[in-house]
Amino acid sequence: MKATETLNERGQSLWLDNITRSMLDDGTIQKYIDSYSVTGLTSNPSIFDKAIGSGDYDDAIRSKASQGLSAEELFFDLAIEDLRRAADLFLGIHERTDGVDGWVSLEVSPLLAYDTARTAQAAKTLHARAGRPNLFIKIPGTPEGLPAITEAIAAGVPVNVTLLFSADQYLAAADAYLKGVERRIADGLDPAVGSVASVFMSRWDTAVAKEVPADLAGKLALAVGLDVYRAYRRLMSSDRFQ
């Protein structure tokens, strides 16, 4: 079982970093919820690429391909079907924790990485298609992704900001989120739109593994994580956030 800890405005959650149709069918995900206190699930195109290669989806792929769907349309049909089921499994946690936990995540197409407008539109469309209140749309915290995050939050679409590697990136993503919240307040809308920041820590240790002395091995990721956490705590207590 792979899992990731993700910061939100109230603490940490333990999310499963894997999904396949067989895990839904045979009760594996439900077991993780019941036995291991897993409180959410995240996905991305790489995760689904591996899942689809397992053979679990062959019949569904043949059926959808015969309908004339493009490869990307077919991919998102399959992903949304699985994530709807996963979202339903986590819905009880979502309701008991008042929206703090019990989320699942679906990522926008990486082909839109440099297109802010299309990323924002895809986020709205995918969330509407999924039709689940506890589904995050993953948007990268890149320069092009930040305005799309604001637009999605302003539209009431919960966002999991991904591809964050530093405190500066985290703060930029948080600023994009807060801008969306502030737009909702100005429009008289409910400001409570869920969002989390997914910080990629282990990549730092991997990048410097052959360049640091033994006594510093495995420590850079933790240092970066602590730096992000300090930024997070300062932001949570700021006048703007409060």
C-alpha positions as CSV (number, residue, x, y, z in Angstrom):
1,M,0.0,0.0,0.0
2,K,1.4,3.4,-1.0
3,A,0.2,6.4,0.9
4,T,0.9,10.1,1.0
5,E,0.4,12.7,3.8
6,T,-1.1,15.9,2.5
7,L,-1.4,19.2,4.3
8,N,-4.8,20.9,4.5
9,E,-6.0,23.8,6.6
10,R,-6.7,21.7,9.6
11,G,-4.0,19.1,9.7
12,Q,-2.9,15.9,7.9
13,S,-4.6,13.1,6.1
14,L,-3.4,9.6,5.1
15,W,-4.3,9.0,1.5
16,L,-3.9,5.9,-0.6
17,D,-1.7,6.6,-3.6
18,N,-3.1,3.9,-5.9
19,I,-6.4,2.8,-7.5
20,T,-7.4,-0.1,-9.8
21,R,-10.8,-1.4,-10.7
22,S,-9.9,-4.8,-9.1
23,M,-9.2,-3.0,-5.8
24,L,-12.7,-1.6,-5.9
25,D,-14.3,-4.9,-7.0
26,D,-12.6,-7.1,-4.4
27,G,-13.0,-4.8,-1.4
28,T,-9.3,-3.9,-1.1
29,I,-9.9,-0.1,-0.8
30,Q,-12.7,-0.7,1.7
31,K,-10.3,-2.9,3.8
32,Y,-7.8,-0.1,3.8
33,I,-10.4,2.3,5.1
34,D,-11.6,-0.1,7.7
35,S,-8.3,-1.6,8.9
36,Y,-5.6,1.0,8.2
37,S,-7.4,4.3,8.8
38,V,-6.9,5.5,5.2
39,T,-9.0,8.7,4.8
40,G,-8.6,9.5,1.1
41,L,-7.3,8.5,-2.2
42,T,-5.3,10.3,-5.0
43,S,-4.8,9.4,-8.6
44,N,-2.9,10.7,-11.6
45,P,-2.4,9.7,-15.2
46,S,0.6,7.5,-14.4
47,I,-1.4,5.6,-11.7
48,F,-4.2,5.0,-14.2
49,D,-1.8,4.1,-17.0
50,K,-0.5,1.2,-14.8
51,A,-4.0,0.3,-13.8
52,I,-5.3,0.1,-17.3
53,G,-2.3,-2.0,-18.3
54,S,-3.4,-4.7,-15.8
55,G,-6.2,-6.0,-18.0
56,D,-9.0,-5.1,-15.7
57,Y,-10.3,-2.5,-18.2
58,D,-10.1,-4.5,-21.5
59,D,-13.8,-5.1,-21.8
60,A,-14.7,-1.5,-20.9
61,I,-12.1,-0.2,-23.4
62,R,-13.4,-2.3,-26.2
63,S,-17.0,-1.1,-25.4
64,K,-16.1,2.6,-25.3
65,A,-13.8,2.4,-28.3
66,S,-16.7,1.1,-30.4
67,Q,-18.5,4.3,-29.5
68,G,-16.0,6.4,-31.3
69,L,-14.4,8.0,-28.2
70,S,-10.9,9.5,-28.5
71,A,-8.1,8.1,-26.4
72,E,-8.3,10.9,-23.9
73,E,-12.1,10.8,-23.7
74,L,-12.0,7.1,-23.1
75,F,-9.3,7.6,-20.4
76,F,-11.3,10.1,-18.4
77,D,-14.5,8.0,-18.8
78,L,-12.7,5.1,-17.1
79,A,-11.1,7.3,-14.5
80,I,-14.3,9.0,-13.5
81,E,-16.1,5.7,-13.2
82,D,-13.5,4.4,-10.8
83,L,-13.2,7.7,-8.8
84,R,-17.0,8.0,-8.4
85,R,-17.0,4.5,-6.7
86,A,-14.0,5.5,-4.6
87,A,-15.6,8.8,-3.6
88,D,-18.7,6.9,-2.5
89,L,-16.5,4.7,-0.2
90,F,-15.0,7.7,1.4
91,L,-18.2,9.8,1.7
92,G,-18.9,8.7,5.2
93,I,-15.5,10.0,6.4
94,H,-16.1,13.2,4.4
95,E,-19.4,13.8,6.1
96,R,-18.2,12.8,9.6
97,T,-15.2,15.2,9.4
98,D,-17.1,18.1,7.9
99,G,-15.1,17.9,4.7
100,V,-11.7,17.7,6.2
101,D,-11.1,14.1,5.1
102,G,-12.7,11.6,2.8
103,W,-11.5,13.1,-0.5
104,V,-10.4,11.4,-3.8
105,S,-8.5,13.2,-6.5
106,L,-8.6,13.4,-10.3
107,E,-6.0,15.2,-12.3
108,V,-6.6,17.4,-15.4
109,S,-4.9,16.3,-18.5
110,P,-1.1,17.0,-18.5
111,L,-1.5,18.1,-22.1
112,L,-3.0,21.3,-20.7
113,A,0.0,22.1,-18.5
114,Y,0.8,25.4,-20.2
115,D,-2.8,26.5,-21.0
116,T,-4.4,28.3,-18.1
117,A,-7.8,28.9,-19.6
118,R,-8.3,25.3,-20.8
119,T,-7.0,23.9,-17.4
120,A,-9.6,26.0,-15.6
121,Q,-12.4,24.8,-17.9
122,A,-11.3,21.2,-17.7
123,A,-11.3,21.4,-13.9
124,K,-14.9,22.7,-13.9
125,T,-16.0,20.1,-16.5
126,L,-14.4,17.1,-14.8
127,H,-15.8,18.0,-11.4
128,A,-19.3,18.4,-12.9
129,R,-19.0,15.1,-14.8
130,A,-17.9,13.2,-11.7
131,G,-20.8,14.6,-9.6
132,R,-19.3,13.9,-6.2
133,P,-18.8,16.5,-3.5
134,N,-15.7,14.9,-2.1
135,L,-13.7,14.9,-5.4
136,F,-10.7,17.1,-5.8
137,I,-9.4,18.2,-9.2
138,K,-5.7,18.2,-9.3
139,I,-4.0,21.2,-10.9
140,P,-0.3,21.8,-10.9
141,G,1.1,24.7,-8.9
142,T,3.0,26.0,-11.9
143,P,2.9,29.6,-13.2
144,E,0.2,28.6,-15.7
145,G,-1.6,26.6,-13.1
146,L,-1.9,29.2,-10.4
147,P,-4.6,31.4,-12.2
148,A,-6.5,28.2,-13.0
149,I,-6.5,27.3,-9.3
150,T,-8.0,30.7,-8.5
151,E,-10.6,30.3,-11.2
152,A,-11.6,26.8,-10.1
153,I,-11.9,27.8,-6.4
154,A,-13.9,30.9,-7.4
155,A,-16.3,28.5,-9.3
156,G,-16.6,26.2,-6.2
157,V,-14.4,23.4,-7.6
158,P,-12.3,21.8,-4.8
159,V,-8.6,21.7,-5.9
160,N,-5.7,19.5,-4.9
161,V,-2.6,21.6,-5.9
162,T,0.1,19.2,-7.1
163,L,3.7,19.4,-8.2
164,L,4.8,21.6,-5.2
165,F,8.5,21.3,-4.2
166,S,9.2,24.3,-1.9
167,A,7.8,26.7,0.6
168,D,7.7,29.5,-2.0
169,Q,5.7,27.3,-4.4
170,Y,3.4,26.4,-1.5
171,L,2.8,30.0,-0.6
172,A,2.1,30.9,-4.3
173,A,-0.4,28.1,-4.5
174,A,-2.0,29.2,-1.2
175,D,-2.2,32.7,-2.5
176,A,-4.0,31.4,-5.6
177,Y,-6.5,29.5,-3.4
178,L,-7.1,32.6,-1.2
179,K,-7.7,34.8,-4.2
180,G,-10.5,32.4,-5.3
181,V,-12.0,32.4,-1.8
182,E,-11.9,36.2,-1.8
183,R,-13.7,36.3,-5.1
184,R,-16.4,34.1,-3.6
185,I,-16.8,36.3,-0.6
186,A,-17.0,39.4,-2.8
187,D,-19.8,37.7,-4.8
188,G,-21.7,36.7,-1.6
189,L,-20.9,33.0,-2.1
190,D,-19.9,30.3,0.5
191,P,-16.1,30.6,0.9
192,A,-15.7,27.1,2.2
193,V,-14.3,25.3,-0.9
194,G,-11.9,22.4,-0.1
195,S,-8.3,22.5,-1.2
196,V,-5.0,20.7,-0.2
197,A,-1.4,21.3,-1.2
198,S,0.5,18.2,-2.3
199,V,4.2,18.7,-1.5
200,F,6.6,16.3,-3.3
201,M,9.4,15.8,-0.7
202,S,11.2,12.6,-1.6
203,R,12.2,13.9,-5.0
204,W,14.7,16.2,-3.2
205,D,16.6,13.3,-1.6
206,T,16.6,11.4,-4.9
207,A,18.0,14.4,-6.8
208,V,21.0,14.8,-4.4
209,A,21.5,11.2,-3.4
210,K,25.0,10.9,-5.1
211,E,26.1,14.4,-4.2
212,V,25.8,14.6,-0.4
213,P,27.9,13.0,2.4
214,A,26.6,10.1,4.2
215,D,25.6,12.1,7.3
216,L,23.3,14.2,5.2
217,A,21.7,11.4,3.2
218,G,17.9,11.3,3.4
219,K,17.7,14.7,5.2
220,L,17.0,17.3,2.5
221,A,13.4,16.2,2.0
222,L,12.7,16.5,5.7
223,A,14.3,20.0,5.8
224,V,12.2,21.1,2.8
225,G,9.1,19.6,4.4
226,L,9.7,21.5,7.7
227,D,10.2,24.7,5.7
228,V,6.9,24.2,4.0
229,Y,5.2,23.4,7.3
230,R,6.5,26.6,8.9
231,A,5.1,28.6,5.9
232,Y,1.8,26.7,6.3
233,R,1.5,27.5,10.0
234,R,2.3,31.2,9.5
235,L,-0.3,31.4,6.7
236,M,-3.0,29.7,8.8
237,S,-2.5,32.2,11.6
238,S,-2.4,35.3,9.3
239,D,-5.1,38.0,9.3
240,R,-5.8,37.2,5.7
241,F,-6.6,33.6,6.2
242,Q,-8.4,34.1,9.5
